[in-house]
């Protein structure tokens, strides 16, 4: 079976080959494992990547116990939940306040810049899944932490937080994007990327919409950046727009939730399988159990998507292994 490696995987592989430090190699391998197509054709490759990653992590742990080394610290946050989303942006935009509102995390919040110096993860609930948000130190060309772009590089998506009350609002977004570009991170790219770049789905979160004249500033902002950055106005103070933001983060990750059921029984609707958008019945079968994939004959689909009723979708219809799954599909696998 061909591996069918994606451009995102190949870019991560190039980043691994170009990496000169242990943390960079670990981050690149983690990204390779996150984006590699999960099917039988890549089983051996996945095993090889995991072995390399385990060895590098062991070397890193050994180096940590051996004593301090020269250079800036590098932090790593293990991925949890349905996806990892980095909170990025200029100093004092309210990233930590947003994390507090969207999760149970308790990062330090202050009305002065550079309050956050280390990554702080928190789990955001969206309907029946959890999405990991990671609050990061600010992107700043003079005083920012040098490891932050790499943390964004390995995340599944990014929220670029800006302050609608800032006098230099446009400078904030441009500096943030320029720093990501320098780290070879392309935000919502439309075409093919240069060698070594990674594509990163991102949303601009315009915080503090509750401030005077903030709505007018947001309208002007969206008009100026129409077609370049999708943007959403929120307030960590009043909670405005946060429910919309939760849905937007889910959409940004490009994932679907799929539920399974056994013949003659009710579906399990509390713990969905989370798959990449475009995943097929075969992809689901592989996640459930490799033996099911090996003997899979067909599946039956029940849709919970409102649009399917108007398109002649029939509940319980039989589909083949290559049928593409939609968000909230209920699937009965037959072997």
Order of alpha helices (4+ residues) and beta strands (2+ residues): alpha-alpha-alpha-beta-alpha-beta-beta-alpha-beta-alpha-beta-beta-beta-alpha-beta-alpha-beta-beta-alpha-alpha-beta-alpha-beta-beta
